[in-house]
Amino acid sequence: MQTQTSNTLHNAIMEAGSKDRPPMLAPGWIDKEVPISEGSPITRTKKFQETYKNVSQDIRDQLNVEAEAIQIILTWIDNDIYSTVDACPNACEM
């Protein structure tokens, strides 16, 4: 069973991946030209899974911004929960 908050959070995370690339929770594959042997001018295409370490700085910056936005959302939800609990002197009011 999902709550409205978890649905909203899920939608925010999925929306964080823009139309320009897949959602941030779905890593993709990239093709990279690598030499057949060291110093060889002949290359072949090898597939690599995208990770934080091997993507461009622009993508890393975007991921950092998205992670910060999610952290702000989670902090807001956490603070909202504590405010609700603090406002109720006993469990019967919740």
Residue pairs with C-beta under 8 A, 6 or more apart in sequence:
2 10
5 77
9 70
9 73
9 74
9 77
12 69
12 70
12 73
13 23
13 24
13 25
13 70
14 23
14 25
16 23
16 24
16 66
16 69
16 70
17 23
17 24
17 25
17 26
21 28
21 59
22 28
24 63
24 66
27 49
27 50
27 51
28 49
28 50
29 47
29 48
29 49
29 50
30 47
30 48
30 49
30 50
30 54
31 45
31 46
31 47
31 48
32 45
32 46
32 47
32 48
33 43
33 44
33 45
33 46
34 43
34 44
34 45
34 46
35 41
35 42
35 43
36 42
36 43
36 44
48 54
52 60
52 63
55 63
84 94
85 94
88 94
